[in-house]
Amino acid sequence: MASILDQYEEDSAKAASGVSSAQIGPGFVDARIEAEQPIFSKKKVNFKPPDAITHLAVCNNFLVMAMSSNVLLRLDLEHPDMPDEVEIPQPGDGKVHKIFLDPTGRHLIISMNSNENHYLSRNSKKLKLIPKLKGHLIDSVGWNWQNASETTTSSILIGTSKGLIIETELTANEDNRFFQSSLDQYLKQLFNLGTDKPIPVTSLQFDRMPSSTMTEYRYYILATTPGRLYQFIGAVSTSAEPPMFASLFQQYENGLEHEQFLELPGDFGKSELHLFFPKFRQQAQKFAWMTGPGIYYGDIDVTGAAGPNSVIANAKLMPYPKDGEDKQMMPVSVVLTEFHVLILFPDRLKAVCVLNEQLIFTDVYVERFGRLLGVCKDPIRGQLWTYTSTGVFKYKITKEDRDVWKMYLDQGDFELAKQYCLSNPSHLDKVLTKQAEYLFTKEKYEDSAEMYAMTQNSFEEIALKFIKLPRKDALKMFVQKKLSSLRSQDKTQMTMLVTWLIELFLNQLGELKEQGRDDTAEYSSIQEEFRQFLRLPRVKETTSHNRYVVYDLIASHGDVEDMVFFAVLMKDYERVISHHIQHEHYKGALDVLVKQTDVELYYKFSPLLMQYTPKETVDSWINLGRQLDPKKLIPALVQYDHNRYREQGNEAIRYLEFCILKLENKDNAIHNYLLSLYAKLQSENLMTYLNLQGEDYDSVSYDLKYALRLCAEFGHKRACVHVYSLMGLYEEAVDMALSVDVELAKQQADKPDQDDIELRKKLWLRIARHVVEEEKDIRRAMEFLHECDLLKIEDILPFFPDFVTIDHFKDAIITSLQEYNQHIDSLKEEMEEATQSAEEIRKEIQSFRTKYAFVKGEDRCSSCNYPLMVRTFYLFPCQHKFHMDCLISEVLPSLSGSKKAKVDSLQRKLAERAESLPYRKSTSIPAGVNKDIEVKAELDDLVASECIYCGDFMIRCIDSPFIEDDEWNSAQQEWE
């Protein structure tokens, strides 16, 4: 028995044979199996049975054979080292009639000639009699393809030798040791095909159909007798109690439906029906029925296209193949694969293709093997098995669909042909070429072009074929498809094809224009198609490198619209804007300018746009805000004639105001130009601008001299006064203000520093003189004495005429004399206070001369805590003591910059003096000692005027941090 398994493993290993590649043409590699094998190859299993084999079945890699000694041999081909033998009881005529193995290989039914029937589950080694089927000779079993249980068959149909169709369900009950339930859960006769005369039901097949509701299933049931094929179709409720198919057959029993059957002549006593499932538990696709006149085959269509009462479509009757002129032998059995029907005769096996009914394979068995008894197919693994009484043979199917594409191609079914040659580019190319030629002959030129583009035919040959056509749509389609098939590195080919396509589009548009049809829907459609083509990513990439060629091509056709479109597509906005300006479409030019992002184009085209669309141009500038440099827009701002186009100047002012107020621009040129526009066009806003800039000489953003010259040129005197004042020319400001308004002059006179009394007095005298001499208003001049405390009556008296009466200023003279008296009295009081203060100071100085303090040798510096007397030190009345250098280092950070520099200078002088003194040999007092004392005194005033711990210095340092920023890292490391 081990030899069977060895043979099986050897076959499985050979299935994974190597593949060699051979180049068969440009662009193709033909993958061929080494020493190409036939579709069906036979291998005899090296096994000699102990007794004659009578029946064999294989499902799901599980093999069962019955022998004449009424022994069942079971073999799981996945575990070949565990064969299993089961004896069959032999009461009376105890020979096996037929065996039936379900698709999963888990359930086996044995029909005996004695009209007894047995059941054997895969996990059991003991046959069980099916009592309710006693007296029935089973000729066929319809297994439930949806069943996945190991312990029950689910609902199955059984056909008997007398024409009965019975439903039952068999349950193994292997695990129930205490309560033995019935093997056959129920048994119900559903229909009788032998009402006229007993006739065997040779085959039964059923499966589900799509249902429109969730409450019921639809089923079709196919049953055959030696001469008829029956169809039963109906609904079964999802909640139906067993028997499941009772309601379906009831409608036929009651006459509501009439059974559909096909009867063929030539009954030879047997028939078989087989279905082909592409995968296990998927819908069946094909059927084949072995009958007297031949094989009746076709498709299973569960969509309803074949009619409400049929699932058979595209059915044909194929006669049995003959061998020369010999007498036709009747077949023993058949099996169905995806594309072939294998017919078993007593001495040979023949395979016929169902696509063209051609005999493609004949395998003649030698006489020593004996008569062929049967053929079966594993519905899950797809392997074929044949057997005689003395031997078992296995067929391996290798690439069954290898030539299917060619058969579909010969039939003109191009779509199916393509499905079966997708893995072989060479075959696919032949199919596409044949389909393209067919479409060309049918004048479906665009479809033909699409097919040709997918082939490897010569580009030039196919292009010439379409060029000859009057319409170029097919040629255009062909070139477009070829373009889409190119690789990204095929730059040259892409450039050529893109250029040619652009020329084809332009020619089509040009022809319609010449015919005056440029306003038709056809023209718009072609133009939109052209533009969609230009938008394609790879077309954009190609044309971007050759844009000037495309420009020349479009220009040669005079297609201005598409020229502009292409320029926009290439983001060549400069060309688009130039085009609009050339045609005086300034609004369109500005629209394009706004949509793009290159600010340099604003600087280039704004001068011209400012002349024709000033408001919109300025709006676009304002929208960009800080992205634009206002200085670079000055050429655009000055390109106007304000006498003719005042609006342009106002818009320029609006933009400059935006730059200054919103963008806070401080550029001198911008402010100067805005100032000039105010002076020329909006003098009412001039003073507002000047006041907004403030009165700080260093903070204004315009040129004061330029502003003064500009305001003087246009006669804006108030503005001149403002500028004079900023420049510190107060005398000129007052003089200019007096020509405008005395009040303005008075404001200017108060602007000098309060400390510059002489200048302020001078300015007020100018105003007083102007009032007296020019305006002859003596009373108003006298009021100045109250407004300015610097003026006295005697200061303005020289300005009065010689013969003026005293009445106008009598009160002023009296007031002045009174003020003089008060001033004399206050001076006397101050002198007395000063005398007393001097006396007190002299006494305090005398007391300090006798004041002293003790310094001990162990005293330490209050700052560095080192001994005090090792260096020069300071001693304060509060008894705090500091080394001189320690005190200076403490005080120095709080001093102003100028005082710091002064301290450094004094320290250097003292150091230089100290170095030179020891080398003097004279015993007299050095000439520079007094000077040193002065230097030390000055240094003491700066650093030792008060104790840093007890004086104001400590109060000023109250907000200083304990740790400076530059010391923070080192302090943090010390803490860690």
Residue pairs with C-beta under 8 A, 6 or more apart in sequence:
1 47
1 75
1 83
2 80
2 81
3 45
3 46
3 47
4 45
4 46
4 47
4 75
4 80
4 392
5 75
5 77
5 80
5 81
6 46
6 80
7 43
7 45
7 46
7 47
7 394
8 45
8 77
8 80
8 394
9 80
11 43
11 394
11 396
15 396
17 33
17 34
18 34
19 31
19 32
19 33
19 34
20 31
20 32
20 34
21 29
21 30
21 31
21 32
22 29
22 30
22 32
23 29
23 30
24 30
24 426
25 426
25 456
26 456
27 425
27 456
28 425
28 426
28 429
28 456
29 425
30 424
30 426
31 424
33 398
33 399
37 398
38 361
38 398
39 340
39 351
39 360
39 361
39 397
39 398
39 399
39 400
39 402
40 342
40 351
40 361
40 363
40 384
40 395
40 396
40 397
40 398
41 395
41 396
41 398
42 363
42 393
42 394
42 395
43 393
43 394
43 395
43 396
44 391
44 392
44 393
45 391
45 392
45 393
45 394
47 391
47 392
48 390
48 391
49 65
49 67
49 73
49 390
50 67
50 69
51 67
51 68
51 69
51 71
52 67
52 68
52 389
52 390
53 65
53 66
53 67
53 68
53 373
53 387
53 388
53 389
53 390
53 391
53 392
54 66
54 67
54 68
54 95
54 96
54 373
54 389
55 65
55 66
55 96
55 98
55 99
55 373
55 374
56 63
56 64
56 65
56 66
56 373
56 374
56 376
56 385
56 387
56 392
57 63
57 64
57 65
57 99
57 100
57 101
57 108
57 376
58 64
58 101
58 376
58 377
58 378
58 383
58 385
59 101
59 102
59 103
59 104
59 105
59 378
59 379
59 380
60 103
60 104
60 105
60 106
60 378
60 379
60 380
60 381
61 76
61 77
61 78
61 105
61 378
61 380
61 381
62 74
62 75
62 76
62 77
62 101
62 105
62 122
63 74
63 75
63 77
63 385
64 72
64 73
64 74
64 75
64 99
64 101
64 108
65 72
65 73
65 387
65 392
66 72
66 73
66 88
66 96
66 99
66 110
67 73
68 95
68 389
70 87
70 88
70 89
70 90
70 94
70 95
70 96
71 85
71 86
71 87
71 88
72 85
72 86
72 87
72 88
72 99
72 108
72 110
72 120
73 83
73 84
73 85
74 83
74 84
74 85
74 86
75 83
75 84
76 82
84 125
86 120
86 125
86 126
86 127
87 127
88 94
88 96
88 110
88 112
88 118
88 127
89 118
89 127
91 114
91 116
92 114
93 112
93 113
93 114
94 112
94 113
94 114
95 112
95 113
95 114
96 110
96 111
96 112
96 113
97 111
97 112
97 113
97 137
97 138
98 110
98 111
98 138
98 139
99 108
99 109
99 110
99 111
100 108
100 109
100 110
100 111
100 138
100 140
100 141
100 143
101 107
101 108
102 108
102 143
102 147
102 153
103 143
103 145
103 280
103 379
103 380
104 147
104 148
104 380
105 122
106 121
106 122
106 149
106 150
107 119
107 120
107 121
107 122
107 143
107 153
107 170
108 119
108 120
108 121
108 122
109 117
109 118
109 119
109 130
109 138
109 141
109 170
110 117
110 118
110 119
110 120
110 127
111 117
111 137
111 138
111 139
112 118
113 137
115 134
115 135
115 136
115 137
116 129
116 134
117 129
117 130
117 133
117 134
117 136
117 138
118 127
118 128
118 129
118 130
119 127
119 128
119 130
119 170
119 172
119 183
120 126
120 127
120 128
121 150
121 151
121 172
121 174
122 150
123 150
123 172
123 174
124 172
124 174
128 183
129 183
130 170
130 183
130 184
131 182
131 183
131 184
132 168
132 184
132 187
133 158
133 166
133 168
133 184
133 187
136 158
136 160
136 161
136 162
136 164
136 166
137 160
137 161
137 162
138 158
138 159
138 160
138 161
139 159
139 160
139 161
139 200
139 201
139 202
140 158
140 159
140 201
140 202
140 203
140 204
140 223
140 224
141 156
141 157
141 158
141 159
141 204
142 156
142 157
142 158
142 159
142 204
142 205
142 206
142 221
142 223
143 153
143 156
144 153
144 154
144 155
144 156
144 206
145 207
145 277
145 280
145 281
146 154
146 208
146 281
147 153
147 154
150 172
151 171
151 172
151 173
151 174
151 175
152 169
152 170
152 171
152 172
152 185
153 169
153 170
153 171
154 169
155 167
155 168
155 169
155 242
155 243
155 244
155 245
156 167
156 168
156 169
156 170
157 165
157 166
157 167
157 190
157 204
157 206
157 221
157 245
158 165
158 166
158 167
158 168
158 204
159 165
159 166
159 200
159 201
159 202
159 203
159 204
159 223
160 166
160 200
160 201
161 198
161 200
161 201
162 194
162 198
162 199
162 200
163 192
163 193
163 194
163 195
163 198
163 199
163 200
163 201
163 225
164 189
164 191
164 192
164 193
164 194
164 201
165 189
165 190
165 191
165 192
165 193
165 201
165 204
165 223
165 249
166 187
166 188
166 189
166 190
167 186
167 187
167 188
167 190
167 242
167 243
167 244
167 245
167 246
168 184
168 185
168 186
168 187
168 188
168 243
169 184
169 185
169 186
169 242
170 183
170 184
170 185
171 181
171 182
171 183
171 185
173 180
173 181
173 183
185 242
186 242
186 243
188 242
188 243
188 246
190 243
190 245
190 246
190 249
191 232
191 249
191 252
191 253
193 199
193 201
193 223
193 225
193 228
193 230
199 225
199 226
200 225
200 226
201 223
201 224
201 225
202 224
202 225
202 226
202 270
202 271
202 272
202 273
203 222
203 223
203 224
203 271
203 272
203 273
203 274
203 289
204 221
204 222
204 223
204 273
205 221
205 222
205 273
205 275
205 284
205 287
206 219
206 220
206 221
206 222
206 245
207 219
207 220
207 275
207 283
207 284
208 217
208 218
208 219
209 217
209 218
209 219
209 220
209 233
209 302
209 311
210 218
210 302
210 303
211 217
211 218
211 235
214 238
215 237
215 238
215 239
216 235
216 236
216 237
216 238
217 235
217 236
217 237
217 238
218 233
218 234
218 235
218 236
219 233
219 234
219 235
219 236
219 245
219 248
220 231
220 232
220 233
220 302
220 311
221 230
221 231
221 232
221 233
221 245
221 248
222 229
222 230
222 231
222 232
222 273
222 275
222 287
222 311
223 229
223 230
223 232
224 230
224 271
224 272
224 273
224 289
225 271
226 267
226 268
226 269
226 270
226 271
226 291
226 292
227 263
227 264
227 265
227 266
227 267
227 271
227 291
227 292
228 261
228 262
228 263
228 264
229 261
229 262
229 264
229 273
229 289
229 296
229 312
230 259
230 260
230 261
231 259
231 260
231 261
231 309
231 310
231 311
231 312
232 248
232 249
232 252
232 259
232 260
233 248
233 308
233 309
233 310
233 311
234 247
234 248
234 249
234 251
234 257
235 247
235 248
236 244
236 245
236 247
236 248
237 247
240 246
240 247
251 257
252 258
252 259
257 309
260 309
260 310
262 296
262 312
264 291
264 292
264 293
264 296
264 317
265 292
265 293
266 291
266 292
266 293
267 291
267 292
268 292
268 330
270 290
271 289
271 290
271 291
271 292
272 289
272 290
272 333
272 334
273 287
273 288
273 289
273 290
274 287
274 288
274 289
274 334
274 335
274 336
274 377
275 284
275 286
275 287
275 300
275 336
276 284
276 285
276 286
276 287
276 288
276 336
276 337
276 338
277 283
277 284
277 285
277 379
278 285
278 338
280 379
280 380
283 300
283 302
284 300
285 299
285 300
286 297
286 298
286 299
286 300
286 336
286 338
286 354
287 297
287 298
287 299
287 300
287 312
287 336
288 295
288 296
288 297
288 334
288 336
288 341
288 354
289 295
289 296
289 297
290 331
290 333
290 334
290 343
291 317
293 317
293 319
294 317
294 318
294 319
294 320
295 317
295 318
295 320
295 334
295 341
295 343
295 352
296 315
296 316
296 317
296 318
297 315
297 316
297 318
297 336
297 341
297 354
298 312
298 313
298 314
298 315
298 316
299 312
299 313
299 314
299 315
300 311
300 312
300 313
301 311
301 312
301 313
302 311
305 313
306 312
306 313
316 357
318 341
318 352
318 354
318 357
320 328
320 331
320 343
321 343
321 350
321 352
321 359
322 328
323 362
329 345
329 346
329 347
330 345
331 343
331 344
331 345
332 344
332 345
332 346
332 372
332 373
332 374
332 375
333 344
333 374
333 375
333 376
334 341
334 342
334 343
334 344
334 375
335 341
335 342
335 344
335 375
335 376
335 377
335 384
336 342
336 377
337 377
337 382
337 397
337 400
338 400
338 401
339 353
339 354
339 355
339 400
339 401
339 404
340 351
340 352
340 353
340 354
340 360
340 361
340 400
341 351
341 352
341 354
342 349
342 350
342 351
342 352
342 375
342 384
343 349
343 350
343 351
343 352
344 372
344 374
344 375
344 386
345 372
346 371
346 372
347 364
347 365
347 367
347 371
347 372
348 362
348 363
348 364
348 365
348 372
349 361
349 362
349 363
349 365
349 372
349 375
349 386
349 395
350 359
350 361
350 362
350 363
351 359
351 360
351 361
351 362
352 358
352 359
352 360
353 360
353 407
355 404
355 407
355 408
355 411
356 407
356 410
356 411
365 372
365 388
369 388
369 390
369 391
370 388
370 389
370 390
370 391
371 388
371 389
372 386
372 387
372 388
373 387
373 388
373 389
374 386
374 387
375 384
375 385
375 386
376 384
376 385
377 383
377 384
377 385
378 384
378 385
382 397
383 394
383 395
383 396
383 397
384 394
384 395
384 397
385 392
385 393
385 394
385 395
386 392
386 393
386 395
387 393
401 420
404 417
404 420
405 417
405 418
405 420
405 421
405 424
405 427
405 431
406 417
406 427
408 414
408 416
408 417
408 420
409 417
409 430
409 431
409 434
412 438
414 431
414 434
414 435
414 438
417 431
418 428
418 431
418 432
421 427
421 428
421 431
422 428
429 455
429 456
432 451
432 452
432 454
432 455
433 451
433 452
433 455
433 457
435 451
436 448
436 449
436 451
436 452
436 455
437 448
439 445
439 447
439 448
439 451
440 448
440 465
445 466
445 469
445 471
445 473
445 474
446 473
446 474
446 477
448 474
449 466
449 474
449 475
449 477
449 478
449 481
450 477
450 478
450 481
452 462
452 478
453 477
453 478
453 480
453 481
453 482
453 485
454 481
454 485
459 482
462 478
463 475
463 478
463 479
466 472
466 474
466 475
466 478
467 475
469 475
472 504
472 507
472 508
475 504
476 501
476 504
476 505
479 497
479 500
479 501
479 504
480 501
480 533
482 497
483 494
483 497
483 498
483 501
483 538
483 539
486 493
486 494
486 497
488 538
491 542
494 538
494 542
495 542
495 545
495 546
498 539
498 542
498 543
499 546
499 549
499 550
499 553
501 533
502 530
502 534
502 543
502 550
502 553
502 554
503 553
505 526
505 529
505 530
505 533
506 530
506 553
506 554
506 557
506 559
506 562
507 557
508 526
509 518
509 523
509 526
509 527
509 530
509 557
509 559
509 562
510 557
510 559
512 518
512 520
512 522
512 523
512 526
513 523
517 523
527 561
527 562
530 562
531 562
531 565
533 539
534 540
534 543
534 565
534 566
534 569
535 569
540 569
540 570
543 550
543 566
543 570
544 570
547 566
547 570
547 572
550 566
551 563
551 566
551 567
551 575
554 562
554 563
554 566
555 563
560 579
563 579
564 576
564 579
567 573
567 575
567 576
567 579
568 576
568 592
571 596
573 592
573 593
573 595
573 596
573 598
573 601
574 601
574 604
576 589
576 592
577 589
577 592
577 593
577 601
577 605
580 586
580 588
580 589
580 592
581 589
581 605
581 608
581 609
586 608
586 609
586 612
586 613
587 613
587 616
589 605
589 609
590 609
590 613
590 616
590 617
590 620
593 601
593 602
593 605
593 609
593 620
594 620
594 623
599 624
599 627
599 628
599 629
602 620
602 621
602 624
602 628
602 633
603 632
603 633
603 635
603 636
606 617
606 621
606 633
606 635
606 636
607 635
607 636
607 639
608 639
609 616
609 617
609 636
610 617
610 618
610 636
610 637
610 639
610 640
610 648
610 651
610 652
611 639
611 640
611 645
611 648
614 640
614 645
614 647
614 648
614 651
614 652
615 647
615 651
617 636
617 651
618 651
618 652
618 654
618 655
621 628
621 633
621 655
621 658
622 655
622 658
625 662
625 663
626 663
630 655
630 656
630 659
630 663
630 665
630 667
630 670
631 667
631 669
631 670
633 655
634 669
634 670
634 673
637 652
637 655
637 656
637 673
638 673
640 648
640 649
640 652
642 648
642 649
642 680
642 681
646 681
649 677
649 680
649 681
650 681
650 682
652 677
653 674
653 677
653 678
653 681
653 682
653 685
656 670
656 673
656 674
656 677
657 674
659 665
659 670
660 670
660 671
660 674
660 701
665 671
666 701
667 701
668 701
668 702
668 703
670 701
671 693
671 701
671 702
672 702
672 703
672 706
672 707
674 689
675 686
675 689
675 702
675 706
675 707
675 710
676 710
678 685
678 686
678 689
679 686
679 710
679 711
679 713
679 714
679 716
679 719
680 714
683 714
683 716
686 711
686 716
686 719
687 718
687 719
687 722
690 707
690 719
690 722
690 723
691 722
693 699
693 700
693 701
693 702
694 700
695 722
695 725
695 726
697 704
697 726
697 727
697 728
700 726
704 723
704 726
704 727
707 719
707 723
708 720
708 723
708 724
708 727
711 717
711 719
711 720
711 723
712 720
717 736
717 737
717 739
717 740
718 740
718 744
720 736
721 733
721 736
721 737
721 740
721 744
721 748
724 730
724 732
724 733
724 736
724 748
725 733
725 748
725 751
730 748
730 749
730 751
730 752
730 759
730 763
731 762
731 763
731 766
733 748
733 751
734 745
734 748
734 749
734 763
734 766
734 767
735 766
737 744
737 745
737 747
737 748
738 745
738 766
738 767
738 770
738 774
742 767
742 770
742 771
742 775
742 780
745 766
745 767
745 770
746 767
746 787
748 763
749 760
749 763
749 764
749 766
749 767
749 788
750 760
752 759
752 760
752 763
754 760
757 790
760 788
760 790
761 788
761 790
761 791
761 795
764 784
764 788
764 790
764 791
765 791
765 795
765 796
767 784
768 781
768 784
768 791
768 795
768 796
768 799
769 796
769 799
771 777
771 780
771 781
771 784
772 778
772 781
772 796
772 799
772 800
773 799
778 800
778 804
778 808
778 809
779 808
781 796
781 799
782 796
782 808
782 809
782 812
784 791
784 796
785 791
785 792
785 793
785 796
785 812
785 815
792 816
793 809
793 812
793 813
793 815
793 816
794 816
797 809
800 809
806 813
851 877
853 875
853 877
853 879
855 868
855 869
855 875
855 881
857 867
857 869
858 867
859 867
859 868
859 869
859 881
860 866
860 867
860 868
860 881
861 867
861 868
861 873
861 881
861 882
861 883
861 886
862 880
862 881
862 882
862 949
863 882
863 883
863 886
863 887
863 889
863 890
864 883
864 886
866 883
868 881
868 883
871 883
871 884
871 885
872 883
872 884
872 885
873 881
873 882
873 883
873 884
874 881
874 882
874 883
874 884
874 887
874 940
874 944
875 881
876 944
876 946
876 947
876 950
877 947
878 947
878 949
878 950
880 947
880 948
880 949
880 950
882 890
882 948
887 943
887 944
887 948
888 903
888 907
888 943
890 948
891 942
891 943
891 948
891 953
892 900
892 903
892 943
894 953
894 956
894 957
895 903
895 942
899 942
902 942
903 939
903 942
903 943
906 935
906 938
906 939
906 942
907 939
909 935
910 932
910 935
910 936
910 939
913 928
913 932
913 935
917 926
920 926
945 951
946 952
946 953
947 953
948 954
963 971
